[in-house]
């Protein structure tokens, strides 16, 4: 009976783990891109944010060098930081390094994507397609799940702090 319960527990954990990873994850080369998401935009808004996690379990450093989407005239890679009480946001034209054996998280308050001159504001419940271009791994098509305008759709999902 104990072995039977162990097998059921193992199978449930396996299915849950693979279901969540496969439900909204993408892969290119060694890189794993997890849970791209955005927030709904107000009608008439022209700028939207994009967030995701990049895991590099490989032995080679890589770099997110550019992003494109047919929903925006351009997609910029940004970093937000605090200098005392002053919030600073800057574009990162050289992209974001993705060190071997590390995880980089794009999230509110840190690294993030800015969809510029959006043709139609993102609506809650839709998926926004984009292409992430990595220096070594190459391009990968992803979809950003659009959540509510007022909050992080992935809060509380145990994501690690973003690392530089």
N, C-alpha and C positions, 0 to 999 in steps of 0.2 A: 504493500500500500504506500509506503514512504517513497519508493522509486516512482510509482505512478504519479504521486503528487509532485515530485521533483520534475518529472517530465512535463507535466501540465504547466507548472510554473515556468520552466525553461521555454516551452513553446509560446506561452503567453508573452513573456518578456521579449522573445525573438520577434514575434509578429508585431508587437507594439513598437519595438525599436525600429524595425525595418519599415513599418507603415509610416511612422512619423518622418523618418529620414527620406523616404521615397515620395512622400506626399507633397513636399514643396522644397526639394533639394535638387541641386544640379552639380554636375561634375565635368571638369576639363583637365586633362593630364592628371597630375597628383592632387589638384585643387578641388575642394568640396565647397560649394556655395550653398549656404543654408538660409532658408526662410526669407527671401527678399520681400520687403513690404514697404508700403507707402501709406500716407494718410489721405483721406478724402480732402479735396480742395473746395474752397468756396466758389460759387459761380463767378465767372469773370477773372478768377485768379490765373496768373501766368507762370507761376513758379511752384514746383512741388518737390518734396524731399524723397529720398530713397535710402533704405537701410537694409543691411544684410550681414551675414557672417561668412568669412572666408577662412577655411581650415587648410593648412598646408602640411600634411603628414609626411611629405617627401623629404628628400635630402638636398633639394635645390631651391635656393631663394627665387622668388618671382616678384612681379610688380603688377598691380592693376594700373594700366596706363591710360585707358580711355573707356568711355561708355557712350552708346548711342541708343536712340529710341525714335521710332516714327511718331511718337506722341509729343516730341519736343524738338525745337530747332537745334538745341544742343543739350548735352548733359555734362555738367562740370563735377569734378571731384573736389570736395571741400573739407576743411577742418575748422571746427569751432573750438575756441579755448577761452579761458578766463585769464585776464591780467589784472589781478586784484578784483575790483568790482566791475571792470570793463570787459564785455564780451567782444571777442575778436573772431571774425570769420574771414578765411582766406581760401582762395582757389589753390589747388595743388597741381600745377601744370605738369609736373614730373610724375604724378600719380602717387600711389600708396605702396610702400614695400610690403611684401608678404613673405616673411622669413621662413625658411625650412623649419619644420617641426613646431610651428607656431600658429596662433589664431589671431585674426584681425577682425574686429567688429565695427561695422559702420552703423552708428546709432545716434539718436538725438544727443547733442552736447559734445560730440567728438567728430570723428570722420563721418562723412555722409555724402550723398549724391544730391545735386541740385538739377532738376529737370527745368530748363530755361525756355521761356516762350512756349508754354504748353498749348497745343492746338485746342484741346478740350479738357476742362478740369477733370481730374481723377475722381471717380464716384465710388463710394463704399460698395464693396462686393465685387467689383470688377478686377480684372488682371491687366497689368500694363507690361507689355513686352519690351525688352531691352537686350542689348548685346554688350557683354563685358569683354574687354580686350586685355589680355595679359601678355606681358613681355615674352615669356617663354611658353606658357601653356596655350596661348592663342585665344581665339574668340569662343565665347559660349553664350547661347541664347538663354535668357532667364525670363521669368514672369514675376512681377511685383504684385502681391496681393494687397488690395487697397482696403484699409480698415477705416474706423471712424476718424473724423477730423480732429477730435479732441484728445486722442490718446494713442499710446503705444500698443499696437495690437499684439505684441509679443511680450509684454511685461509679465514677469513672473514665470517665464519659461526656463529659468536656470541658465541663461546665457552668461558666459564669463565676461569679465570686464575687458574692454578693448585694450589691446597691447600695441605699442609702437615698436 
